[in-house]
Every structure is written in structure tokens, then in C-alpha cells.
């Protein structure tokens, strides 16, 4: 019995570490893409190709849209995590591994 539990914890930790590393890399890629979009908008406006309504971003319009998307992602992610953590040994290893992978990966 203990070999089975320790195997689940160990494999959960390895999978969690890999998922944590991938999540960190994906978040960094998304941040880079957002920065490139804003830099491109600034460049195009500076050269007179487009006119950007920066007041939209200052007034919170973008914040409302982003919070709606973030809320959807959080709900979806929470459901996935809860379903995965129902198997406690693998879930415990996964959680620890994901935290370690996200911070160290």
C-alpha cells in the first residue's frame, strides 16, 4: 500500500514540477506579447499611422475586460485543480511540485 502512495506522491511531484515550469514560461511569454503589443501601438502612433485612445486604458476599460478574462480563467483553473486534487496523494505531490517548478523553473 505504501509503495502505491509514495509512487503517486512522487509522480505527482514530478508532473507538478513540469507543469509549474511550463506555467511560468507561458506567463512570461504572455507578458512579453502584451509588452510588444503596447510598444507596437506606441511606435505606430508616434509615426502617425494610427491614433490610440490611451484614455481607454487610463479610465479602466481595459482593466474591466482583463478582469473578466481573468475571472473566467480562475473559475476554469479552479475546477481543474479541484478535480485533480480529489486524488490526495498525487494531488499533494503535484501541488508541492508545481510550487517548486513555478519558483525555481
C-alpha positions as CSV (number, residue, x, y, z in Angstrom):
1,X,0.0,0.0,0.0
2,X,2.7,2.5,0.9
3,X,4.6,1.8,-2.3
4,X,1.5,2.9,-4.2
5,X,1.0,6.0,-2.2
6,X,4.7,7.0,-2.4
7,X,4.7,6.4,-6.1
8,X,1.6,8.6,-6.5
9,X,3.2,11.4,-4.5
10,X,6.5,11.1,-6.3
11,X,4.9,11.0,-9.8
12,X,2.6,13.8,-8.8
13,X,5.5,15.9,-7.7
14,X,7.4,15.4,-11.0
15,X,4.3,16.2,-13.1
16,X,3.6,19.2,-10.8
17,X,7.2,20.5,-11.2
18,X,6.9,20.2,-15.0
19,X,3.5,22.0,-15.0
20,X,4.8,24.7,-12.7
21,X,7.8,25.4,-15.0
22,X,5.5,25.4,-18.1
23,X,3.1,27.8,-16.4
24,X,5.9,30.2,-15.5
25,X,7.2,30.2,-19.1
26,X,3.8,30.7,-20.5
27,X,3.1,33.6,-18.2
28,X,6.4,35.2,-19.2
29,X,5.5,34.7,-22.9
30,X,2.1,36.3,-22.4
31,X,3.7,39.3,-20.6
32,X,6.2,39.7,-23.4
33,X,3.5,39.6,-26.1
34,X,1.4,42.2,-24.2
35,X,4.5,44.4,-23.9
36,X,5.2,44.0,-27.6
37,X,1.6,45.0,-28.5
38,X,1.8,48.2,-26.4
39,X,5.3,49.0,-27.8
40,X,3.9,48.5,-31.4
41,X,0.9,50.7,-30.6
42,X,3.2,53.4,-29.3
43,X,5.5,53.1,-32.3
44,X,2.7,53.3,-34.8
45,X,1.1,56.2,-33.1
46,X,4.4,58.1,-32.9
47,X,4.9,57.7,-36.6
48,X,1.3,58.9,-37.3
49,X,-0.1,55.6,-38.7
50,X,-2.8,55.2,-36.1
51,X,-4.4,57.2,-33.3
52,X,-4.6,55.3,-30.0
53,X,-7.2,56.2,-27.4
54,X,-4.9,55.9,-24.3
55,X,-7.7,57.2,-22.1
56,X,-9.4,53.9,-22.5
57,X,-6.6,52.3,-20.6
58,X,-6.5,55.1,-18.0
59,X,-10.2,55.0,-17.4
60,X,-10.2,51.3,-16.5
61,X,-11.9,49.9,-19.7
62,X,-9.0,47.6,-20.3
63,X,-9.0,46.6,-16.6
64,X,-12.6,45.6,-16.7
65,X,-12.0,43.5,-19.8
66,X,-8.9,41.9,-18.3
67,X,-10.6,41.1,-15.0
68,X,-13.5,39.4,-16.9
69,X,-11.0,37.2,-18.8
70,X,-9.0,36.5,-15.6
71,X,-12.2,35.6,-13.7
72,X,-13.1,33.0,-16.4
73,X,-9.5,31.6,-16.3
74,X,-9.7,31.4,-12.5
75,X,-13.0,29.6,-12.5
76,X,-11.8,27.1,-15.1
77,X,-8.5,26.6,-13.4
78,X,-10.1,26.1,-10.0
79,X,-12.4,23.4,-11.4
80,X,-9.4,21.6,-12.9
81,X,-7.4,21.8,-9.7
82,X,-10.2,20.6,-7.5
83,X,-10.9,17.6,-9.8
84,X,-7.2,16.7,-9.8
85,X,-6.8,17.1,-6.0
86,X,-9.5,14.7,-5.4
87,X,-6.8,12.0,-5.6
88,X,-5.0,13.3,-2.5
89,X,-1.6,11.6,-2.7
90,X,-1.0,12.6,-6.3
91,X,-2.5,16.0,-5.6
92,X,-0.3,16.7,-2.7
93,X,2.8,15.8,-4.7
94,X,1.5,17.8,-7.6
95,X,0.9,20.9,-5.5
96,X,4.3,20.8,-4.0
97,X,6.0,20.1,-7.3
98,X,4.0,22.9,-9.1
99,X,5.0,25.4,-6.4
100,X,8.7,24.4,-6.7
101,X,8.6,24.4,-10.5
102,X,7.0,27.8,-10.6
103,X,9.5,29.3,-8.3
104,X,12.7,27.5,-9.4
105,X,11.9,26.6,-13.0
